[in-house]
Amino acid sequence: MPKFSRHLLIMLQKIFETDEAIGGRLHISRQAVYRMRKAYGIPSVITHNTKRNKKMIVPFRKNMPVVAIAAKFNISISSVYRIIQDACSEGEDCAFGHTAEHPEQHAVAGNQPFYLPRKA
């Protein structure tokens, strides 16, 4: 396994964020970056995702399409659904816009919300 200094790894993590991006830059696997990060005791950038996840709920409440939210935050559509579902199950207020006034615009299957486009 290649060795890089702790300082270099921290610096690269601030620039590239993911283990995969760092590995691509250093021409090593993401698993090797992960092992080095764990050996040096450097936490994952994922710990900072809680702020991003809370910011994601706001446009969701305003009925922004999940596809647009995914593009805005540069993550997959399935990740947006998972994050919103996790936030709702943790007690976050996930009410959609004016659900009580326009229930036909929204569908709920169990506790899992789904976006339906507005009627023109």
N, C-alpha and C positions, 0 to 999 in steps of 0.2 A: 504494500500500500504506500503510495507517495506521501511524503511528509511536507506539510506547509506550516508556517508559524501560526499561532493562535491569532495574532494581530492581523495577518493577511486574510485569514478565514473570516474574521469579524468584518473587516473592510469589504471583502467581496460579498458577504451576506447583506450588507447595507445597500450595495449597488445592485446586485442581481436577485436578491431575496430568496429564491428557491434553490434547493440542493441540485436540482437538475440543471438550472442555468449556470450555477457555479461550476459544476462538473463539465459542462460543455465548454466553458471558457478555459478550464485547466486541462481539458482532454482526459478526464477521468470519469468514472461512473458516478451517478448520484448516490449510490450506496456507499462508495468510498468517501464521498463528502459527508454523508450522514455519520459514518463511523468516526471520522476525524472530529466532527462537530460534537459528538457524544464524548469522545475521549478528552476533548478540551473543555467540556462542560458548557458549551454554547447552546442556549435555547433556540428552538425553531422560531422562525418569523411568524408561524401560525398563531403564536400567542398574541400577536397584534391584530389578528383578524376579528376579534370581538368588536372593536370600534367600527370596522368596515361592515360587519354584520348588522350592527344597530343602525348604521346609515342606510342599509339596504331596505329596512322595514318602511321608512318614510315614503319613498316613491311607490312601494307596493300598496300602502294605504291609499295613495292618491290614484290608484288604478293604472299605474304605469305597467305596460306589458312586461311579462317576465323576460321575454327576448331582449327588450330594451334595457332592462336592469342588468341582465347578463353581459350585454355589450358595454354598458357604462362601467361596470366593475371588473370587466375582463375575466369573467369566470363562465363556467358552463351553465346551461339552462337548468340541468338537473341539480347542480350545486345551489342555485338560487332557490329552487323548490325545497331542498333539504334544509337550507339555512332558515328559510321562513317557517318551515314546519317545526324545526327545533326551537326557534324563538317563540312561536305560539305555544308550544308545549311547556316552555319555561315560564309562562305567565305574562309574556309580552303582549300588549294590546295590539292585536293584528286585525282589528276591524277594518273593513274595506270602506272607503269613501262614505257613501250614504246608503249603507245596506238596508236600513230600516225603511227608507223612502223608496228605494228601487231594488227590491230583492230579486227581480228577474234578471239583473245584470250579473248576479253572482251565483255560484254553485258551491255547495259544500258536501263532500262525501266523508262522513265520519267527522273527524276533526281536521281533515286535510283540505285547505282552501285551494281553489283553482281559479285562474283568471279567465273571464269570458269577455270578449271584445264588446264594446258598447255598440248599440244599434244606432245606425246613422239616421 
